[in-house]
Amino acid sequence: MEHLLFDRLAEENLGALAAAGRYRQRQIFESVGPVRLRAGGRVLVNFSSNNYLGLTHHPAVIEAVVGAVRRSGCGAGASPLVSGYFEEHASAERALARWKHAGAAVLLPSGYQAAHAAVQTITALAGGRTVRFFIDRLIHASLIDGIAASRARFRVFPHLDMERLRQLLEAAPPGELKVVVTESVFSMDGDSPELESLAALKERYGFALLLDEAHASGVYGPEGAGLVAEKGLHSLPDVTIVTLSKGIGLCGGAVCGTARFCEALVNFGRAMIFSTSVPPMIPAGVEAALTVMRTEPERQLRLRGMAAAARRRLRAAGYEVAQSDCPIIPIILGSEESALRASAKLREAGLLAAPIRPPAVPRGTSRLRITLSCEHSEEDVESLLRGLESLRNEGI
């Protein structure tokens, strides 16, 4: 029977993953607040969430979501081009565009789909012209998959290496549509490209910039508008991808760009065209979250201050942690086994820090990916730091 064939193949492949320390399985958690989860009857302090501003549980966001459910129901019922585009969607798109200093925005069901829709639109607009993407080696899988699926040409430059990018741009054949793809804050390392250098290269070589601001949004910039906004480089990206599941605390994604580009995305972005709209409760919550960012800037300030202090403490303990205020703190341990052991040790102490292994990170860089939230107390962070110092003393 065919299904037995798939079972046999699955057993072989899953066995290979287990032998390499890369087998994964889902765990059931119960949320007991913005930074705590219950698992197996035990409450854990969560240092593995992207809920940087704690907005998953903010009363104003919850109220907006509940109100939209009562008003518009639990689902949109159709794709945006059929009958699934409500006033909640349109209003949130206008708010996201203002927030990102863009002409317009388009909502999608996930950040993954937002990346695909952006790439699909770029390649469609090129017509018969050759498109060549220049991608940082560590960009998110959603962007890699979108570019691969587009069958466009691409070149990879070493992580954050602006000089190598310059060389590739210099060598690119004339007449091509050149598109640089990078992130403003990288999800696994918490580091950033030199945006000023990128702006200088763009001025010289005339490429378009597709920028993923998933992990910068909410954390950096006035009103949490991102790292580009913090540096006053609003015009640098031609297209920006935002996820709504991190600093904003909900789910879904958005593409921000000029009004004309977003109009094109609605017509050429297959990831949007053939997807049911996000439920109207989501854009209602998004607008509430943006309001919280504007009216409660202390959330961002506390988060970044906490991250800078934690990084100083970890450097003093001997960890190779960059001097920064990014709440993503990679504790690189090397092997899959070391990451699994370290995570298990912290869990014994009531701390959840998930092990990150290939293919999410390059081979030999398995790690704990520590993420902080403004909702973590000083006691929470102190417990984490003591746990990591203990791991260091044990040689893990």
C-alpha positions as a Markdown table, in Angstrom:
| # | Residue | x | y | z |
|---|---|---|---|---|
| 1 | Met | 0.0 | 0.0 | 0.0 |
| 2 | Glu | 1.2 | 3.5 | -0.9 |
| 3 | His | 0.7 | 4.9 | 2.6 |
| 4 | Leu | 2.9 | 2.1 | 4.0 |
| 5 | Leu | 5.6 | 3.2 | 1.6 |
| 6 | Phe | 5.4 | 6.7 | 3.0 |
| 7 | Asp | 5.5 | 5.4 | 6.5 |
| 8 | Arg | 8.7 | 3.4 | 5.8 |
| 9 | Leu | 10.3 | 6.4 | 4.1 |
| 10 | Ala | 9.3 | 8.6 | 7.0 |
| 11 | Glu | 10.8 | 6.1 | 9.5 |
| 12 | Glu | 14.1 | 6.1 | 7.6 |
| 13 | Asn | 14.3 | 9.9 | 7.4 |
| 14 | Leu | 13.1 | 10.6 | 10.9 |
| 15 | Gly | 15.6 | 8.1 | 12.2 |
| 16 | Ala | 18.4 | 10.0 | 10.5 |
| 17 | Leu | 17.3 | 13.2 | 12.1 |
| 18 | Ala | 17.2 | 11.6 | 15.5 |
| 19 | Ala | 20.7 | 10.2 | 15.0 |
| 20 | Ala | 21.9 | 13.7 | 14.2 |
| 21 | Gly | 20.2 | 15.3 | 17.1 |
| 22 | Arg | 17.8 | 17.2 | 14.9 |
| 23 | Tyr | 14.5 | 15.4 | 15.5 |
| 24 | Arg | 11.8 | 17.8 | 16.6 |
| 25 | Gln | 8.3 | 17.3 | 18.0 |
| 26 | Arg | 5.7 | 19.7 | 19.2 |
| 27 | Gln | 5.0 | 20.2 | 22.9 |
| 28 | Ile | 1.7 | 21.3 | 24.4 |
| 29 | Phe | 1.9 | 24.4 | 26.5 |
| 30 | Glu | -0.7 | 26.4 | 28.3 |
| 31 | Ser | -0.2 | 30.2 | 28.4 |
| 32 | Val | -0.4 | 31.7 | 31.9 |
| 33 | Gly | 0.7 | 35.2 | 30.9 |
| 34 | Pro | 2.9 | 37.0 | 28.5 |
| 35 | Val | 6.1 | 35.4 | 29.7 |
| 36 | Arg | 5.0 | 32.2 | 31.4 |
| 37 | Leu | 3.9 | 28.8 | 30.1 |
| 38 | Arg | 2.6 | 25.7 | 31.9 |
| 39 | Ala | 3.9 | 22.3 | 30.7 |
| 40 | Gly | 3.4 | 19.0 | 32.5 |
| 41 | Gly | 1.9 | 20.8 | 35.5 |
| 42 | Arg | 4.9 | 23.0 | 35.9 |
| 43 | Val | 5.1 | 26.8 | 35.2 |
| 44 | Leu | 8.2 | 27.8 | 33.1 |
| 45 | Val | 9.5 | 31.3 | 32.5 |
| 46 | Asn | 9.5 | 31.7 | 28.8 |
| 47 | Phe | 12.7 | 33.0 | 27.1 |
| 48 | Ser | 11.8 | 31.5 | 23.7 |
| 49 | Ser | 9.1 | 33.8 | 22.5 |
| 50 | Asn | 9.1 | 36.7 | 20.1 |
| 51 | Asn | 6.6 | 38.5 | 22.3 |
| 52 | Tyr | 9.0 | 41.4 | 22.8 |
| 53 | Leu | 6.5 | 44.0 | 24.1 |
| 54 | Gly | 4.2 | 41.6 | 25.8 |
| 55 | Leu | 1.3 | 42.6 | 23.6 |
| 56 | Thr | -0.2 | 39.1 | 23.3 |
| 57 | His | -1.9 | 39.8 | 26.7 |
| 58 | His | -2.3 | 43.6 | 26.6 |
| 59 | Pro | -5.8 | 44.5 | 27.7 |
| 60 | Ala | -6.3 | 47.1 | 24.9 |
| 61 | Val | -5.3 | 44.5 | 22.2 |
| 62 | Ile | -7.5 | 41.8 | 23.7 |
| 63 | Glu | -10.4 | 44.2 | 23.9 |
| 64 | Ala | -10.0 | 45.2 | 20.2 |
| 65 | Val | -9.8 | 41.5 | 19.2 |
| 66 | Val | -12.9 | 40.6 | 21.2 |
| 67 | Gly | -14.8 | 43.5 | 19.8 |
| 68 | Ala | -14.0 | 42.6 | 16.2 |
| 69 | Val | -15.1 | 39.0 | 16.8 |
| 70 | Arg | -18.5 | 40.2 | 18.1 |
| 71 | Arg | -18.8 | 42.7 | 15.2 |
| 72 | Ser | -17.5 | 40.7 | 12.3 |
| 73 | Gly | -17.2 | 37.1 | 13.4 |
| 74 | Cys | -14.3 | 34.7 | 13.7 |
| 75 | Gly | -13.3 | 34.5 | 10.0 |
| 76 | Ala | -13.2 | 36.5 | 6.8 |
| 77 | Gly | -14.7 | 33.6 | 4.8 |
| 78 | Ala | -13.0 | 34.3 | 1.5 |
| 79 | Ser | -9.9 | 35.7 | -0.1 |
| 80 | Pro | -9.5 | 39.5 | -0.2 |
| 81 | Leu | -10.3 | 39.7 | -3.9 |
| 82 | Val | -13.6 | 37.8 | -3.4 |
| 83 | Ser | -15.5 | 38.9 | -0.3 |
| 84 | Gly | -13.0 | 38.7 | 2.5 |
| 85 | Tyr | -11.8 | 42.3 | 2.7 |
| 86 | Phe | -13.5 | 44.1 | 5.5 |
| 87 | Glu | -13.1 | 47.6 | 6.9 |
| 88 | Glu | -10.9 | 46.2 | 9.7 |
| 89 | His | -8.4 | 45.0 | 7.0 |
| 90 | Ala | -8.4 | 48.3 | 5.1 |
| 91 | Ser | -8.1 | 50.4 | 8.3 |
| 92 | Ala | -5.2 | 48.3 | 9.6 |
| 93 | Glu | -3.4 | 48.5 | 6.3 |
| 94 | Arg | -3.6 | 52.3 | 6.3 |
| 95 | Ala | -2.3 | 52.3 | 9.9 |
| 96 | Leu | 0.6 | 50.0 | 9.0 |
| 97 | Ala | 1.6 | 52.1 | 6.0 |
| 98 | Arg | 1.6 | 55.3 | 8.2 |
| 99 | Trp | 3.7 | 53.4 | 10.8 |
| 100 | Lys | 6.3 | 52.3 | 8.2 |
| 101 | His | 6.3 | 55.6 | 6.3 |
| 102 | Ala | 5.1 | 53.7 | 3.3 |
| 103 | Gly | 2.5 | 54.6 | 0.6 |
| 104 | Ala | 0.4 | 51.5 | 1.3 |
| 105 | Ala | 0.4 | 48.0 | 2.9 |
| 106 | Val | -1.2 | 44.6 | 2.2 |
| 107 | Leu | -2.1 | 42.1 | 4.9 |
| 108 | Leu | -1.4 | 38.4 | 4.5 |
| 109 | Pro | -2.1 | 35.4 | 6.6 |
| 110 | Ser | 1.6 | 34.9 | 7.6 |
| 111 | Gly | 5.0 | 36.4 | 7.4 |
| 112 | Tyr | 6.0 | 33.4 | 5.2 |
| 113 | Gln | 3.3 | 34.3 | 2.7 |
| 114 | Ala | 4.2 | 38.0 | 2.8 |
| 115 | Ala | 7.8 | 37.1 | 1.8 |
| 116 | His | 6.5 | 35.0 | -1.1 |
| 117 | Ala | 4.0 | 37.6 | -2.3 |
| 118 | Ala | 6.7 | 40.3 | -2.3 |
| 119 | Val | 9.1 | 38.2 | -4.4 |
| 120 | Gln | 6.3 | 37.0 | -6.7 |
| 121 | Thr | 5.3 | 40.6 | -7.3 |
| 122 | Ile | 8.9 | 41.8 | -8.0 |
| 123 | Thr | 9.5 | 39.0 | -10.5 |
| 124 | Ala | 6.1 | 39.6 | -12.2 |
| 125 | Leu | 6.8 | 43.3 | -12.6 |
| 126 | Ala | 10.1 | 42.6 | -14.3 |
| 127 | Gly | 8.2 | 41.1 | -17.3 |
| 128 | Gly | 10.9 | 39.8 | -19.7 |
| 129 | Arg | 13.7 | 41.5 | -17.9 |
| 130 | Thr | 16.2 | 39.4 | -16.0 |
| 131 | Val | 15.8 | 39.7 | -12.2 |
| 132 | Arg | 18.8 | 39.0 | -10.0 |
| 133 | Phe | 18.5 | 38.8 | -6.2 |
| 134 | Phe | 21.5 | 39.5 | -4.0 |
| 135 | Ile | 20.8 | 37.8 | -0.7 |
| 136 | Asp | 22.5 | 37.8 | 2.7 |
| 137 | Arg | 23.5 | 34.2 | 3.5 |
| 138 | Leu | 21.4 | 34.2 | 6.7 |
| 139 | Ile | 18.1 | 35.7 | 5.5 |
| 140 | His | 15.0 | 33.9 | 6.6 |
| 141 | Ala | 13.9 | 30.7 | 5.0 |
| 142 | Ser | 10.7 | 32.3 | 3.8 |
| 143 | Leu | 12.7 | 34.6 | 1.6 |
| 144 | Ile | 15.0 | 31.9 | 0.4 |
| 145 | Asp | 12.1 | 29.7 | -0.5 |
| 146 | Gly | 10.3 | 32.5 | -2.2 |
| 147 | Ile | 13.3 | 33.4 | -4.4 |
| 148 | Ala | 14.0 | 29.7 | -5.2 |
| 149 | Ala | 10.3 | 29.2 | -6.2 |
| 150 | Ser | 10.5 | 32.3 | -8.5 |
| 151 | Arg | 13.3 | 30.6 | -10.4 |
| 152 | Ala | 15.0 | 34.0 | -10.6 |
| 153 | Arg | 18.8 | 34.3 | -10.6 |
| 154 | Phe | 20.4 | 35.1 | -7.4 |
| 155 | Arg | 23.8 | 35.5 | -5.7 |
| 156 | Val | 24.6 | 35.0 | -2.1 |
| 157 | Phe | 26.9 | 37.3 | -0.1 |
| 158 | Pro | 28.5 | 36.4 | 3.3 |
| 159 | His | 26.5 | 37.6 | 6.3 |
| 160 | Leu | 26.6 | 41.4 | 6.7 |
| 161 | Asp | 29.6 | 41.6 | 4.2 |
| 162 | Met | 28.9 | 44.9 | 2.4 |
| 163 | Glu | 32.2 | 44.8 | 0.6 |
| 164 | Arg | 31.4 | 41.4 | -1.0 |
| 165 | Leu | 27.9 | 42.8 | -1.9 |
| 166 | Arg | 29.6 | 45.7 | -3.6 |
| 167 | Gln | 31.8 | 43.4 | -5.6 |
| 168 | Leu | 28.8 | 41.3 | -6.7 |
| 169 | Leu | 26.8 | 44.4 | -7.7 |
| 170 | Glu | 29.9 | 45.7 | -9.6 |
| 171 | Ala | 30.1 | 42.5 | -11.6 |
| 172 | Ala | 26.4 | 42.2 | -12.3 |
| 173 | Pro | 25.5 | 42.3 | -16.1 |
| 174 | Pro | 24.0 | 45.6 | -17.1 |
| 175 | Gly | 20.3 | 45.8 | -17.8 |
| 176 | Glu | 19.3 | 43.4 | -15.0 |
| 177 | Leu | 16.8 | 44.3 | -12.3 |
| 178 | Lys | 19.0 | 44.1 | -9.2 |
| 179 | Val | 17.3 | 43.4 | -5.9 |
| 180 | Val | 19.1 | 43.2 | -2.6 |
| 181 | Val | 17.4 | 41.2 | 0.1 |
| 182 | Thr | 18.4 | 41.4 | 3.8 |
| 183 | Glu | 16.9 | 41.8 | 7.3 |
| 184 | Ser | 17.3 | 44.8 | 9.5 |
| 185 | Val | 17.6 | 42.6 | 12.6 |
| 186 | Phe | 18.5 | 38.9 | 12.0 |
| 187 | Ser | 16.2 | 36.4 | 13.8 |
| 188 | Met | 18.9 | 34.0 | 15.0 |
| 189 | Asp | 21.8 | 36.3 | 15.8 |
| 190 | Gly | 20.2 | 39.5 | 16.7 |
| 191 | Asp | 22.7 | 41.5 | 14.6 |
| 192 | Ser | 22.1 | 44.0 | 11.8 |
| 193 | Pro | 23.6 | 45.2 | 8.5 |
| 194 | Glu | 25.2 | 48.6 | 8.3 |
| 195 | Leu | 22.2 | 50.4 | 6.9 |
| 196 | Glu | 24.1 | 53.5 | 6.1 |
| 197 | Ser | 26.6 | 51.5 | 4.0 |
| 198 | Leu | 23.6 | 49.8 | 2.3 |
| 199 | Ala | 22.2 | 53.2 | 1.5 |
| 200 | Ala | 25.5 | 54.3 | -0.1 |
| 201 | Leu | 25.6 | 51.2 | -2.2 |
| 202 | Lys | 22.0 | 51.7 | -3.3 |
| 203 | Glu | 22.8 | 55.2 | -4.4 |
| 204 | Arg | 25.7 | 54.0 | -6.4 |
| 205 | Tyr | 24.3 | 50.9 | -8.0 |
| 206 | Gly | 20.6 | 51.6 | -8.2 |
| 207 | Phe | 19.2 | 48.3 | -6.9 |
| 208 | Ala | 15.9 | 47.8 | -5.2 |
| 209 | Leu | 15.9 | 46.8 | -1.5 |
| 210 | Leu | 13.6 | 44.2 | -0.1 |
| 211 | Leu | 14.0 | 44.5 | 3.7 |
| 212 | Asp | 12.6 | 42.1 | 6.3 |
| 213 | Glu | 11.8 | 44.1 | 9.5 |
| 214 | Ala | 10.2 | 41.3 | 11.3 |
| 215 | His | 12.4 | 41.4 | 14.4 |
| 216 | Ala | 13.1 | 45.2 | 14.4 |
| 217 | Ser | 9.4 | 46.2 | 14.4 |
| 218 | Gly | 8.3 | 47.2 | 17.8 |
| 219 | Val | 11.8 | 47.0 | 19.3 |
| 220 | Tyr | 13.4 | 49.9 | 17.5 |
| 221 | Gly | 12.4 | 53.3 | 16.2 |
| 222 | Pro | 9.9 | 56.0 | 17.2 |
| 223 | Glu | 6.6 | 54.2 | 18.0 |
| 224 | Gly | 8.4 | 50.9 | 17.3 |
| 225 | Ala | 8.5 | 51.6 | 13.6 |
| 226 | Gly | 11.7 | 49.7 | 13.1 |
| 227 | Leu | 15.5 | 50.1 | 12.7 |
| 228 | Val | 15.1 | 52.0 | 9.5 |
| 229 | Ala | 12.9 | 54.5 | 11.2 |
| 230 | Glu | 15.4 | 54.8 | 14.1 |
| 231 | Lys | 18.2 | 55.7 | 11.7 |
| 232 | Gly | 16.0 | 58.1 | 9.8 |
| 233 | Leu | 16.4 | 56.1 | 6.6 |
| 234 | His | 12.7 | 55.8 | 5.7 |
| 235 | Ser | 13.3 | 55.9 | 2.0 |
| 236 | Leu | 15.9 | 53.2 | 2.0 |
| 237 | Pro | 13.7 | 50.1 | 1.5 |
| 238 | Asp | 11.6 | 49.8 | -1.6 |
| 239 | Val | 9.6 | 47.0 | -0.1 |
| 240 | Thr | 9.3 | 46.1 | 3.6 |
| 241 | Ile | 8.1 | 42.9 | 5.1 |
| 242 | Val | 6.5 | 43.0 | 8.6 |
| 243 | Thr | 5.3 | 40.1 | 10.6 |
| 244 | Leu | 2.4 | 40.7 | 13.0 |
| 245 | Ser | 3.4 | 37.8 | 15.3 |
| 246 | Lys | 6.4 | 39.2 | 17.1 |
| 247 | Gly | 6.5 | 42.8 | 18.5 |
| 248 | Ile | 2.9 | 43.3 | 17.5 |
| 249 | Gly | 1.8 | 40.1 | 19.4 |
| 250 | Leu | -0.7 | 38.6 | 17.0 |
| 251 | Cys | -0.3 | 36.6 | 13.8 |
| 252 | Gly | 0.0 | 37.3 | 10.1 |
| 253 | Gly | 2.2 | 39.4 | 7.9 |
| 254 | Ala | 2.2 | 42.5 | 5.8 |
| 255 | Val | 4.0 | 43.9 | 2.8 |
| 256 | Cys | 4.6 | 47.7 | 2.8 |
| 257 | Gly | 5.7 | 49.7 | -0.2 |
| 258 | Thr | 4.4 | 52.4 | -2.6 |
| 259 | Ala | 0.7 | 52.4 | -3.4 |
| 260 | Arg | 1.4 | 51.3 | -6.9 |
| 261 | Phe | 3.6 | 48.3 | -5.7 |
| 262 | Cys | 0.9 | 47.2 | -3.3 |
| 263 | Glu | -1.7 | 47.5 | -6.1 |
| 264 | Ala | 0.5 | 45.2 | -8.2 |
| 265 | Leu | 0.9 | 42.8 | -5.3 |
| 266 | Val | -2.9 | 42.4 | -5.1 |
| 267 | Asn | -2.8 | 41.4 | -8.7 |
| 268 | Phe | 0.4 | 39.4 | -8.9 |
| 269 | Gly | 1.1 | 38.1 | -5.4 |
| 270 | Arg | -0.2 | 34.5 | -5.6 |
| 271 | Ala | 0.4 | 34.0 | -1.9 |
| 272 | Met | -2.3 | 36.6 | -1.3 |
| 273 | Ile | -4.6 | 36.0 | -4.2 |
| 274 | Phe | -5.1 | 32.3 | -3.3 |
| 275 | Ser | -5.3 | 32.7 | 0.5 |
| 276 | Thr | -8.3 | 33.4 | 2.7 |
| 277 | Ser | -7.9 | 36.8 | 4.5 |
| 278 | Val | -6.8 | 36.9 | 8.1 |
| 279 | Pro | -9.8 | 37.0 | 10.4 |
| 280 | Pro | -11.0 | 40.6 | 11.0 |
| 281 | Met | -10.1 | 40.3 | 14.7 |
| 282 | Ile | -6.4 | 40.3 | 13.7 |
| 283 | Pro | -6.2 | 43.7 | 11.9 |
| 284 | Ala | -8.4 | 45.1 | 14.7 |
| 285 | Gly | -5.8 | 43.9 | 17.2 |
| 286 | Val | -3.0 | 45.2 | 15.0 |
| 287 | Glu | -4.3 | 48.8 | 15.2 |
| 288 | Ala | -4.6 | 48.5 | 19.0 |
| 289 | Ala | -1.1 | 47.2 | 19.2 |
| 290 | Leu | 0.2 | 50.1 | 17.2 |
| 291 | Thr | -1.6 | 52.5 | 19.5 |
| 292 | Val | 0.1 | 50.8 | 22.5 |
| 293 | Met | 3.5 | 51.3 | 20.9 |
| 294 | Arg | 2.8 | 55.0 | 20.4 |
| 295 | Thr | 1.3 | 55.6 | 23.9 |
| 296 | Glu | 3.5 | 53.3 | 26.0 |
| 297 | Pro | 7.1 | 53.9 | 24.7 |
| 298 | Glu | 8.4 | 52.7 | 28.1 |
| 299 | Arg | 7.9 | 49.1 | 26.9 |
| 300 | Gln | 10.5 | 49.5 | 24.2 |
| 301 | Leu | 12.9 | 51.4 | 26.5 |
| 302 | Arg | 12.7 | 48.8 | 29.3 |
| 303 | Leu | 13.2 | 46.0 | 26.9 |
| 304 | Arg | 16.3 | 47.5 | 25.3 |
| 305 | Gly | 17.8 | 48.5 | 28.6 |
| 306 | Met | 17.2 | 45.0 | 30.0 |
| 307 | Ala | 18.8 | 43.4 | 26.9 |
| 308 | Ala | 21.9 | 45.7 | 27.1 |
| 309 | Ala | 22.4 | 44.9 | 30.8 |
| 310 | Ala | 22.0 | 41.1 | 30.2 |
| 311 | Arg | 24.5 | 41.2 | 27.4 |
| 312 | Arg | 27.1 | 42.9 | 29.6 |
| 313 | Arg | 26.6 | 40.3 | 32.3 |
| 314 | Leu | 27.0 | 37.4 | 29.8 |
| 315 | Arg | 30.2 | 38.9 | 28.3 |
| 316 | Ala | 31.6 | 39.2 | 31.9 |
| 317 | Ala | 30.7 | 35.5 | 32.3 |
| 318 | Gly | 32.8 | 34.6 | 29.2 |
| 319 | Tyr | 30.1 | 34.3 | 26.6 |
| 320 | Glu | 30.8 | 35.7 | 23.1 |
| 321 | Val | 27.9 | 38.1 | 23.0 |
| 322 | Ala | 28.0 | 41.3 | 21.0 |
| 323 | Gln | 27.6 | 44.7 | 22.7 |
| 324 | Ser | 24.0 | 45.6 | 21.7 |
| 325 | Asp | 20.6 | 46.3 | 23.1 |
| 326 | Cys | 18.9 | 43.7 | 20.9 |
| 327 | Pro | 16.6 | 41.3 | 22.9 |
| 328 | Ile | 17.7 | 38.4 | 20.7 |
| 329 | Ile | 20.7 | 36.9 | 22.5 |
| 330 | Pro | 22.3 | 33.9 | 20.8 |
| 331 | Ile | 24.2 | 31.5 | 23.1 |
| 332 | Ile | 26.2 | 29.6 | 20.5 |
| 333 | Leu | 27.2 | 26.1 | 21.8 |
| 334 | Gly | 28.2 | 24.4 | 18.6 |
| 335 | Ser | 26.8 | 20.9 | 18.6 |
| 336 | Glu | 23.2 | 19.8 | 18.6 |
| 337 | Glu | 24.0 | 17.7 | 21.7 |
| 338 | Ser | 25.3 | 20.7 | 23.7 |
| 339 | Ala | 22.3 | 22.8 | 22.8 |
| 340 | Leu | 19.9 | 20.0 | 23.9 |
| 341 | Arg | 21.8 | 19.5 | 27.1 |
| 342 | Ala | 21.9 | 23.2 | 27.9 |
| 343 | Ser | 18.2 | 23.6 | 27.2 |
| 344 | Ala | 17.3 | 20.6 | 29.4 |
| 345 | Lys | 19.5 | 22.0 | 32.3 |
| 346 | Leu | 17.7 | 25.4 | 32.2 |
| 347 | Arg | 14.3 | 23.7 | 32.0 |
| 348 | Glu | 15.1 | 21.9 | 35.3 |
| 349 | Ala | 15.5 | 25.3 | 36.8 |
| 350 | Gly | 12.1 | 26.4 | 35.5 |
| 351 | Leu | 13.5 | 28.3 | 32.5 |
| 352 | Leu | 12.4 | 27.7 | 28.9 |
| 353 | Ala | 15.1 | 28.3 | 26.4 |
| 354 | Ala | 14.6 | 26.2 | 23.3 |
| 355 | Pro | 17.6 | 24.6 | 21.5 |
| 356 | Ile | 18.0 | 25.9 | 18.0 |
| 357 | Arg | 19.6 | 23.4 | 15.6 |
| 358 | Pro | 20.2 | 23.1 | 11.8 |
| 359 | Pro | 18.6 | 23.7 | 9.4 |
| 360 | Ala | 17.3 | 26.8 | 11.4 |
| 361 | Val | 21.0 | 27.8 | 11.9 |
| 362 | Pro | 24.2 | 26.8 | 10.0 |
| 363 | Arg | 25.8 | 23.5 | 10.9 |
| 364 | Gly | 28.1 | 23.8 | 13.9 |
| 365 | Thr | 26.3 | 26.8 | 15.4 |
| 366 | Ser | 23.5 | 25.1 | 17.4 |
| 367 | Arg | 22.5 | 27.4 | 20.2 |
| 368 | Leu | 20.1 | 28.6 | 22.8 |
| 369 | Arg | 18.3 | 31.6 | 21.3 |
| 370 | Ile | 17.4 | 33.7 | 24.3 |
| 371 | Thr | 14.7 | 36.3 | 23.7 |
| 372 | Leu | 13.7 | 38.9 | 26.3 |
| 373 | Ser | 10.3 | 40.6 | 26.8 |
| 374 | Cys | 9.6 | 43.9 | 28.6 |
| 375 | Glu | 7.2 | 41.7 | 30.7 |
| 376 | His | 10.1 | 39.8 | 32.2 |
| 377 | Ser | 10.8 | 40.9 | 35.8 |
| 378 | Glu | 14.3 | 41.6 | 37.2 |
| 379 | Glu | 14.0 | 38.3 | 39.1 |
| 380 | Asp | 13.2 | 36.4 | 35.9 |
| 381 | Val | 16.2 | 37.8 | 34.1 |
| 382 | Glu | 18.4 | 37.2 | 37.1 |
| 383 | Ser | 17.4 | 33.6 | 37.2 |
| 384 | Leu | 18.2 | 33.2 | 33.6 |
| 385 | Leu | 21.6 | 34.8 | 34.0 |
| 386 | Arg | 22.5 | 32.6 | 36.9 |
| 387 | Gly | 21.4 | 29.6 | 35.0 |
| 388 | Leu | 23.6 | 30.5 | 32.0 |
| 389 | Glu | 26.6 | 31.3 | 34.3 |
| 390 | Ser | 26.1 | 27.8 | 35.8 |
| 391 | Leu | 26.2 | 26.3 | 32.4 |
| 392 | Arg | 29.4 | 28.1 | 31.6 |
| 393 | Asn | 31.0 | 26.9 | 34.8 |
| 394 | Glu | 30.0 | 23.3 | 34.0 |
| 395 | Gly | 31.6 | 23.6 | 30.6 |
| 396 | Ile | 28.5 | 23.2 | 28.5 |
